[in-house]
């Protein structure tokens, strides 16, 4: 292990509370049934379009009215990007441990760059993150391996020596397609259609908490340290 990359929402950072607040308020303003928080949480990784479809399921995604609601959602989110958003419990300690071991960590996300950068800045992570790859940086997003290879290139590392942690099948597919060691974060925003058979994702490992992730990375760190010493 020479670096660790994370998906953003639902893996590194717990952003669901802000999305839940915004979507439920949009429901109330539109005088529509308020969507259950758990349902909203399961759709976070699917992006803004999926969020807004929870409020307006009857509208086609290319309908001008739907696009206007989507833009309103994005504007509200951008203005209130980290009201209730936090690193997952225990994640800061894990990142500090990686930094102390001089193992760079970074992010490969399908979240737009402007929102990703604002979020990292709000949580004082922008200087700690070694690499940030967003959709604007590539022609093909996850599950294509292109963003993974770009992150590896920017880190000046072979992708085979990088761990990728994610909470969506496209994360695991992208990592596997780039020959990375993949970890499924089962504590994240698992899509309802995929959560019943996590083994089918074909991740190299499955963890249920950040504490489990830290234990797994510790074992990889120990192996890394042993190899470095022997060299």
Secondary structure, DSSP 8 states (H G I E B T S, - for coil): --EEEE-TBTTTEE-HHHHHHHHHHHHHHTT-----HHHHHHHGGG-HHHHHHHH-TTS-TT-HHHHHHHHHHHHHHHHTTTSS-EE-TTHHHHHHHHHHTT-EEEEE-SS-HHHHHHHHHHTT-TTT-S-EE-GGG-SS-TTSTHHHHHHHHHHTS-GGGEEEEESSHHHHHHHHHTT-EEEEETTS---TTTTT-GGGG--SEEESSHHHHHHHHHHHHHHHHHHHHH-
